[in-house]
Amino acid sequence: MRVVVTGAAGFIGRWVVAELLERGHTVLPVDNLSQGDRGNLAALVDHPHLEPLVVGDVRDGEACREWLAGADAVAHLAASISVQDSIDNPAETFDNDVVGTFRILEAAREHGTRVLFMSTCMVYDLAIAPEGIAETHPVKPASPYAASKVAGEALTLSFFHAYGLPTTVVRPFNTYGPFQRSVGEGGVVAIFTRLSLQGEQLRIYGDGTQTRDLLYVRDCARFVCDALFSDGATGKILNAGTGVDVSVNELAALVETDASKIVHAPHIHPQSEIAVLRCDARLADKVLGWRPQVSLAEGLAATRVWMAERLAAGERVP
């Protein structure tokens, strides 16, 4: 099939492109490069089924229609993903994550293109149940970012119910691995790993008891591609995670063995924190037959090796 991937030069987008190519699909990568990096796709550019990167914005309705012409499916990953940026500038997050999603859906409706919308576990309310957070768990958008994702989900599913457009919403939990940003509000694993390799302090916001369900990016990419092409996933919301959470304190200790280099600081946006993130991914197993394959130890090791090689070569680490 021919698949459009928005946000293709971003962290997860890069791995979704790679997975699609491995499966024999033709991919049109799209990114406005505001957060993505053209270099993330460098290892894939010579692939015969990868079309040249299109630098464009999903808020441009005419461009969306051009990209989706002749496409069988679109994996819509492009988004503003920073919680703090959404609090500081909610209008930009709304435009990118809601208006941009609407433009993609309208283009897909015109061409009959299958749509997968990438949401987030940050939409959920607090959960302490031992089995974790299932798709039926209440949502609580505690930031404009989370609210924009809830709105994007609702739009995506409305196009299924109103027009019969094949759409799917996915909520991966805390994805990590090579190519993740390690600055600003990048992933905690990437940030901790870079700081540890550079001999710097690891700063934990809050008391560090908040937990994360850490999903290795290759497992996430498999999940996205499985869900994108599954008729059984059409019209559904699907979680992806490991079902095992780890506290940020525990994670820091796994990454940095010198406890003196681990410090705590006031939380930068405590109102948006979810204290327990533990995924119940049984529906993804039932619908897709998907389960994570990479353990936390394996994923952390692979991430550290990748980043150490980049630093040793004097390459820029995002």
HELIX and SHEET records of a PDB file:
HELIX    1   1 PHE A   11  GLU A   22  1                                  12    
HELIX    2   2 ARG A   38  LEU A   44  5                                   7    
HELIX    3   3 GLY A   61  LEU A   68  1                                   8    
HELIX    4   4 VAL A   83  ASP A   88  1                                   6    
HELIX    5   5 PRO A   90  PHE A   94  1                                   5    
HELIX    6   6 ASP A   95  VAL A   99  3                                   5    
HELIX    7   7 GLY A  100  HIS A  111  1                                  12    
HELIX    8   8 CYS A  121  VAL A  123  5                                   3    
HELIX    9   9 PRO A  144  TYR A  163  1                                  20    
HELIX   10  10 VAL A  188  LEU A  197  1                                  10    
HELIX   11  11 VAL A  217  LEU A  228  1                                  12    
HELIX   12  12 ASP A  231  ALA A  233  5                                   3    
HELIX   13  13 VAL A  248  VAL A  255  1                                   8    
HELIX   14  14 ALA A  259  LYS A  261  5                                   3    
HELIX   15  15 PRO A  270  SER A  272  5                                   3    
HELIX   16  16 ARG A  282  LEU A  288  1                                   7    
HELIX   17  17 LEU A  296  ALA A  312  1                                  17    
SHEET    1   A 7 VAL A  54  VAL A  55  0                                        
SHEET    2   A 7 THR A  26  ASP A  31  1                                        
SHEET    3   A 7 ARG A   2  THR A   6  1                                        
SHEET    4   A 7 ALA A  73  HIS A  76  1                                        
SHEET    5   A 7 ARG A 114  MET A 118  1                                        
SHEET    6   A 7 THR A 167  PRO A 172  1                                        
SHEET    7   A 7 ILE A 237  ALA A 240  1                                        
SHEET    1   B 2 ASN A 174  TYR A 176  0                                        
SHEET    2   B 2 LEU A 214  TYR A 216  1                                        
SHEET    1   C 2 LEU A 202  TYR A 205  0                                        
SHEET    2   C 2 ILE A 262  ALA A 265  1                                        
SHEET    1   D 2 THR A 211  ARG A 212  0                                        
SHEET    2   D 2 VAL A 246  SER A 247 -1                                        
END                                                                             
